[in-house]
Amino acid sequence: MNDVVAVVLAAGQGTRMRSSLAKVLHPLLGHPLLSFPLDACRGAGVGRIVAVVGHQADEVRRLLGAADVTFALQAEQKGTGHALLCAREALSPGEGGSGFRGTALVLCGDVPLIRPETLRRLAQTHRQAGALVTVLSMEPPEPRGYGRLVRDAAGRLERIVEERDASPAQRAVREVNTGTYALELPWAWDALGQVGTANSQGEYYLTDVVAVAAHDGRAAAVLLEDPEEVMGINSRLHLAEAGAALRRRINRAWMEAGVTIEDPETAWIEPGVVLEPDVTLGPCVRLEGATRICSGVRIDQGSVVRDSEIGPGAHVKPYCVLSEARLGPGAQVGPFAHLRPGAVLADDARVGNFVEMKKSVLGRGSKANHLTYLGDATVGEGANIGAGTITCNYDGVHKHKTAIGDGAFIGSNTSLVAPVTVGAGATVAAGSTLTHDVPDGALGVARGKQRNVEGWNRRRPGGVKSET
């Protein structure tokens, strides 16, 4: 496949999406729609990829630009054949496109479910048949709206007829065009010149080159077994349906690889996530971005994990949110915890309910079990962070650091006004507001002295009233 090129047609606006965003940029499982056919081409091992862009071309280039993708501009959309012609210069810069000789796979940028193995099979069958054009066809349950493949009495492919131009007999044909082709270059450039634009739309139709190839007996077709692979995205409904299909595919693959997914219908695992065997995912778990989950991890219901790494045997309890966080082996989080970017839990560290961490490290075996905020903080090993502890890291202009040593004990409802250090083995009394360092092994107390006023009743309008 190194000598095969791919041309991905992605210039359209997608008016039925009813959106200011180009159709191929709409997100599907956290990635732009166009990224999926591009990845399928990479997975198939093609040597070069050309993406033909038009609507919001600069934004498409910015989001999807890569070393292995060349972009060609279709400034005015004049049909699929015209889109392919726009790729001519990109395929052979400075040579008018005539320099490249070989097989080109042509596919649509709004077909996210196509598999690399399907593209390989299409290219291989095309070459074995010695064809000039090979159409990827299918037999969907409902062929309405698709172009029909017309064959002669011997079963040889003659042409493709669009449904609006088809006779009743042709409309009864079940085999239809998917819009994906293998064709030979530079032959296709000449063929498109032969068909021209003499049609109701005044456009170059790529389907018309099939009849040109068939005239020489060199048109072929490959029947696709799973029509879902070429599901096109033309609306928000289609986008949701493709997302559901892709999730089913991904979830099935992970379960076959040794991951337990307790409710596959609700699990959301994006492409790019890496899971080891013996991971367990509860219902409604969502794994995004460059997340890596090691063996023995359990992630409970409703948790969202993004761009994070979770070490062996760690446990994320229900309804936690982790973003760019790192958990060591045996660490525990939640329920209802929020680990923001830069949060690190060392081996066997524990974060409990309603705890938030940001740019902070919780050392081996340390715990912050309740109602705590740790921001820009470093906590040593074996420390205990009491309920309601807050690191006051922001003075309105700058962020400041808090350091808590090994074995320190922070009492409940403590405010640590950064920059401040609590030494190893030190204790901070509950209810303290610390503004100065506490030495190793010392007790820090920073709270007002309690004073009781005997016989005091709250004064109310109209005089003193006893409460009943």
C-alpha positions in Angstrom: 0.0 0.0 0.0 3.0 2.4 0.1 2.5 3.1 -3.6 -1.2 3.9 -3.1 -2.5 7.4 -2.4 -5.7 8.5 -0.8 -7.8 11.5 -1.7 -10.3 12.4 1.0 -13.1 14.8 -0.1 -13.9 17.3 2.6 -14.8 20.6 1.0 -18.5 20.8 1.7 -20.3 23.0 4.2 -22.9 20.5 5.3 -25.9 22.7 5.2 -28.2 20.1 6.8 -26.1 20.2 9.9 -27.6 23.7 10.4 -24.4 25.0 11.9 -21.8 27.7 11.4 -19.1 25.0 11.8 -18.0 23.0 8.7 -19.4 19.5 8.8 -16.1 17.8 8.8 -15.1 19.7 12.0 -18.0 18.6 14.1 -16.8 16.5 17.0 -17.4 12.7 17.1 -16.1 11.0 20.3 -13.9 14.0 21.0 -12.3 14.2 17.6 -13.2 16.1 14.4 -15.2 14.1 12.0 -12.6 14.3 9.3 -10.0 12.7 11.5 -11.6 9.3 11.3 -11.3 8.7 7.5 -7.8 10.1 7.7 -6.9 7.6 10.4 -8.5 4.8 8.4 -6.2 5.7 5.5 -3.2 5.7 7.8 -4.3 2.3 9.2 -4.5 1.0 5.7 -0.9 2.0 5.1 -1.4 4.3 2.2 1.7 6.2 1.1 0.2 9.7 0.8 -3.0 11.4 1.8 -4.5 14.4 0.1 -7.5 16.1 1.8 -9.6 18.3 -0.5 -10.9 21.2 1.6 -13.1 24.2 0.9 -15.5 25.6 3.5 -13.5 26.9 6.5 -10.3 25.5 4.9 -7.9 27.3 7.2 -9.6 26.0 10.3 -9.5 22.4 8.9 -5.8 22.8 8.1 -5.2 24.1 11.6 -7.0 21.3 13.4 -6.0 18.4 11.2 -2.7 19.4 9.7 -0.1 16.7 9.9 3.1 15.7 8.2 1.4 13.0 6.3 -1.5 15.1 5.0 -1.4 17.5 2.0 -4.3 19.9 1.6 -5.8 20.9 -1.8 -8.3 23.7 -2.1 -11.7 23.3 -3.8 -12.7 27.0 -3.7 -15.9 26.4 -5.6 -17.8 23.1 -5.2 -18.6 21.7 -8.7 -19.1 18.0 -7.9 -17.1 15.0 -6.7 -15.2 14.8 -10.0 -14.2 18.4 -9.7 -13.0 17.8 -6.1 -10.7 15.0 -7.3 -9.4 17.3 -10.0 -8.5 19.8 -7.3 -6.2 17.2 -5.8 -4.2 16.9 -9.1 -1.5 19.5 -8.3 -1.2 18.3 -4.7 -0.4 14.8 -5.9 2.4 15.9 -8.2 3.5 19.4 -7.3 4.9 21.3 -10.3 4.0 18.5 -12.7 0.3 19.2 -13.2 -0.6 16.0 -11.5 0.7 13.9 -14.4 3.7 12.8 -12.5 1.9 10.3 -10.2 1.1 7.0 -11.7 -0.8 4.4 -9.7 -3.8 3.7 -7.6 -5.7 6.3 -5.7 -8.4 5.6 -3.1 -11.1 8.3 -3.1 -13.4 8.5 -0.1 -15.6 11.1 1.6 -14.6 13.1 4.7 -17.9 12.5 6.4 -17.7 8.7 6.5 -16.2 8.1 10.0 -16.8 4.3 10.3 -14.9 3.0 7.3 -12.3 0.5 8.4 -8.6 0.3 7.2 -9.1 -3.3 6.2 -11.9 -2.3 3.9 -9.6 0.2 2.1 -6.9 -2.4 1.8 -9.3 -4.9 0.3 -10.6 -2.3 -2.1 -7.1 -1.5 -3.4 -6.0 -5.1 -3.6 -9.1 -6.3 -5.5 -8.8 -3.3 -7.8 -5.3 -4.3 -8.7 -6.0 -8.0 -9.0 -8.8 -7.2 -11.4 -6.6 -4.9 -13.5 -9.4 -2.3 -13.3 -9.3 1.4 -14.1 -12.1 2.0 -11.6 -13.4 -0.2 -8.8 -16.5 0.9 -6.8 -17.0 0.0 -3.2 -20.7 -1.1 -3.3 -23.2 -2.3 -0.7 -26.7 -3.7 -0.4 -28.4 -1.7 2.4 -31.8 -2.7 3.8 -33.2 0.5 2.2 -31.4 1.6 -1.0 -33.5 4.7 -1.5 -31.4 7.8 -2.3 -28.4 5.9 -3.5 -27.0 5.5 -7.1 -27.6 2.0 -8.5 -24.9 -0.2 -10.0 -26.1 -1.2 -13.5 -24.7 -4.5 -14.8 -24.9 -6.2 -18.2 -26.4 -9.7 -18.8 -23.0 -11.2 -17.9 -22.8 -9.4 -14.6 -20.2 -6.9 -15.7 -20.4 -3.4 -14.3 -21.6 -0.9 -17.0 -22.3 2.3 -15.1 -23.8 4.0 -12.1 -27.2 5.6 -12.4 -28.4 8.2 -9.8 -31.8 7.4 -8.3 -33.5 10.5 -9.8 -32.4 9.3 -13.3 -33.1 5.6 -12.7 -35.9 3.6 -14.4 -38.3 1.5 -12.2 -36.3 -1.6 -13.1 -33.0 0.1 -12.1 -34.5 1.4 -8.9 -35.3 -2.2 -8.0 -31.5 -3.0 -8.0 -30.3 -3.5 -4.4 -26.5 -2.9 -5.1 -25.7 0.7 -4.6 -22.7 3.1 -4.7 -21.1 4.0 -1.4 -19.1 7.0 -2.8 -15.7 5.2 -2.2 -13.5 4.2 -5.1 -10.2 2.9 -6.3 -9.0 4.3 -9.6 -6.0 4.7 -11.7 -4.0 7.9 -12.2 -3.4 9.6 -14.5 -6.1 7.8 -16.5 -8.8 9.4 -14.2 -7.8 12.9 -15.3 -8.5 12.1 -18.9 -11.7 10.3 -18.1 -13.1 13.3 -16.2 -12.3 15.4 -19.2 -14.3 13.0 -21.4 -17.5 13.1 -19.2 -17.5 16.8 -18.8 -20.2 18.8 -17.1 -23.2 18.3 -19.4 -25.7 17.5 -16.7 -28.5 19.3 -14.8 -26.1 20.4 -12.1 -23.3 21.5 -14.4 -20.8 19.5 -12.3 -18.2 16.8 -12.8 -19.6 13.5 -11.4 -17.1 11.0 -10.4 -19.6 8.3 -11.0 -19.5 9.1 -14.7 -16.0 7.7 -15.1 -17.3 4.2 -14.4 -19.0 4.1 -17.8 -15.7 5.3 -19.4 -13.8 2.4 -17.7 -16.6 -0.1 -18.5 -16.3 0.8 -22.2 -12.9 -0.9 -22.1 -14.1 -3.7 -19.8 -12.1 -2.4 -16.9 -14.7 -1.4 -14.3 -15.2 -3.5 -11.2 -17.0 -3.5 -7.8 -16.3 -4.8 -4.3 -19.3 -5.5 -2.2 -19.1 -4.2 1.4 -20.4 -6.7 3.9 -21.3 -4.1 6.6 -23.2 -1.0 5.2 -22.7 0.7 8.6 -19.1 1.4 7.6 -20.1 3.9 5.0 -22.7 5.7 7.0 -22.6 9.3 5.8 -23.0 12.2 8.2 -25.5 14.8 6.9 -27.3 15.9 10.1 -27.0 16.0 13.8 -29.0 12.9 14.0 -26.6 11.0 11.7 -23.7 12.3 13.9 -25.3 10.8 17.0 -26.1 7.5 15.3 -22.5 7.3 14.1 -21.2 8.1 17.6 -23.3 5.3 19.0 -22.1 2.8 16.4 -18.5 3.8 17.0 -18.9 3.4 20.8 -20.3 -0.1 20.3 -17.3 -1.0 18.1 -14.7 0.4 20.5 -16.4 -1.1 23.6 -16.6 -4.5 22.0 -12.9 -4.4 21.0 -11.9 -3.5 24.6 -14.1 -6.3 26.1 -12.5 -8.8 23.7 -9.1 -7.5 25.0 -10.0 -8.3 28.6 -11.7 -5.2 29.9 -14.9 -5.5 31.9 -17.6 -2.9 30.9 -20.6 -3.4 33.1 -22.9 -1.4 30.9 -21.6 -1.2 27.3 -24.5 0.9 26.2 -23.5 3.8 28.4 -19.7 3.5 28.4 -17.9 6.3 26.5 -14.3 5.4 25.5 -12.7 7.8 23.0 -10.1 6.7 20.4 -6.7 7.2 21.8 -7.6 5.8 25.3 -5.4 2.9 26.3 -6.8 0.2 28.7 -5.0 -2.8 30.1 -6.6 -6.2 30.8 -8.6 -6.5 34.0 -9.8 -2.9 34.1 -13.4 -2.6 35.3 -15.6 0.2 34.1 -19.0 1.0 35.8 -22.1 2.4 34.1 -21.9 5.8 32.4 -18.1 6.1 32.7 -16.5 8.5 30.2 -12.8 8.2 29.2 -11.4 10.9 27.0 -8.3 12.0 25.2 -4.9 10.5 26.0 -6.0 8.5 29.0 -4.2 5.4 30.1 -5.7 2.9 32.6 -3.5 0.2 34.1 -4.5 -3.4 35.0 -6.7 -3.9 38.1 -8.2 -0.4 38.1 -11.8 0.1 38.8 -13.7 3.2 37.7 -17.2 3.5 39.2 -20.4 4.9 37.8 -20.6 8.4 36.3 -16.9 9.2 36.5 -15.2 11.3 33.8 -11.4 10.8 33.1 -9.6 13.0 30.6 -5.9 12.9 29.6 -5.0 11.1 32.8 -3.0 8.1 33.9 -4.3 5.7 36.5 -1.9 3.2 38.0 -2.4 -0.5 38.7 -5.1 -1.3 41.3 -6.3 2.2 41.8 -9.9 2.9 42.5 -12.0 5.8 41.2 -15.3 5.9 43.0 -18.6 7.2 41.7 -19.0 10.6 40.1 -15.4 11.8 40.0 -13.9 14.1 37.4 -10.2 13.7 36.6 -8.4 16.0 34.1 -4.7 15.7 33.4 -4.2 13.9 36.7 -2.0 11.0 37.7 -2.8 8.2 40.2 -0.2 5.8 41.5 -0.7 2.1 42.2 -3.5 1.5 44.8 -4.6 5.2 45.0 -8.2 5.9 45.8 -10.4 8.8 44.7 -13.9 9.9 45.5 -16.8 9.7 45.5 -17.5 13.2 44.1 -13.9 14.3 43.9 -12.4 16.7 41.3 -8.7 16.3 40.3 -7.7 19.2 38.0 -4.6 19.4 35.8 -1.4 18.7 37.7 -3.0 16.6 40.5 -0.8 13.7 41.4 -1.6 10.9 44.0 1.3 8.7 44.9 1.0 5.0 45.7 -1.9 4.2 48.1 -2.8 7.9 48.6 -6.5 8.6 49.2 -8.7 11.5 48.2 -12.3 11.4 49.5 -15.7 13.0 48.9 -15.9 16.6 47.8 -12.1 17.1 47.6 -10.6 19.2 44.9 -6.9 19.1 43.8 -5.0 21.3 41.4 -1.3 21.3 40.7 -0.7 19.4 43.9 1.0 16.2 44.9 -0.4 13.9 47.7 2.4 11.6 48.9 2.5 7.9 49.4 -0.1 6.8 51.9 -1.4 10.3 52.6 -5.1 11.0 52.7 -7.5 13.9 52.3 -10.8 12.3 52.9 -13.3 15.1 53.2 -14.3 18.6 51.9 -10.8 19.8 51.1 -9.1 22.0 48.5 -5.4 21.4 47.7 -4.0 23.9 45.2 -0.3 24.4 44.4 0.6 22.1 47.3 3.0 19.4 48.0 2.1 16.8 50.7 4.7 14.3 51.9 4.2 10.7 52.8 1.8 9.5 55.5 0.2 12.9 56.1 -3.4 13.4 57.1 -5.4 16.4 55.8 -8.4 17.0 57.9 -11.9 17.8 56.7 -12.5 21.4 55.5 -8.8 22.1 54.9 -8.0 24.8 52.3 -4.7 25.9 50.8 -5.2 29.6 50.2 -2.9 29.7 47.2 -4.1 32.8 45.4 -3.7 36.4 46.7 -5.6 38.0 43.9 -2.6 38.5 41.7 -0.2 35.6 42.1 -0.3 31.9 43.0 1.8 30.6 46.0 3.0 27.2 47.2 2.1 25.2 50.3 4.4 22.4 51.5 3.3 19.8 54.1 5.9 17.4 55.3 5.9 13.6 55.9 3.6 12.5 58.7 2.1 15.9 59.3 -1.4 16.1 60.7 -3.7 19.0 59.6 -6.7 19.5 61.8 -10.2 20.0 60.4 -11.3 23.4 59.1 -7.8 24.7 58.6 -6.8 27.5 56.2 -3.1 27.4 55.1 -2.3 30.9 53.7 0.4 30.4 51.1 3.3 30.6 50.9 3.6 28.4 54.0 5.3 25.2 55.2 4.2 22.7 57.7 7.1 20.5 58.8 7.5 16.8 59.0 5.5 15.3 61.9 4.0 18.7 62.7 0.4 19.1 63.8 -2.0 22.0 63.1 -4.8 22.5 65.5 -8.4 22.4 64.1 -9.8 25.7 63.0 -6.4 27.4 62.6 -5.6 30.0 59.9 -1.9 29.6 59.4 0.2 32.5 58.0 3.6 31.4 59.3 5.6 28.1 58.9 5.3 25.3 61.5 8.6 23.6 62.3 9.1 19.9 62.2 7.3 18.1 65.1 5.7 21.3 66.4 2.0 22.1 67.1 0.7 25.1 65.2 -2.3 26.9 66.7 -3.7 30.0 65.0 -7.2 30.9 66.1 -8.9 33.4 68.4 -9.4 32.7 72.0 -13.0 31.6 73.0 -14.9 33.9 75.3 -18.3 33.2 76.7 -20.7 35.9 77.8 -23.1 34.7 80.5 -26.8 35.5 80.3 -26.7 36.7 76.7 -29.8 36.6 74.5 -30.1 37.8 70.9 -31.7 41.1 70.7 -34.7 41.3 68.4 -37.0 44.2 67.3 -39.5 44.9 70.1 -37.1 43.8 72.9 -35.6 40.6 74.2 -37.6 37.5 73.6 -36.8 34.0 74.8 -36.8 31.3 72.1 -39.2 28.4 72.4 
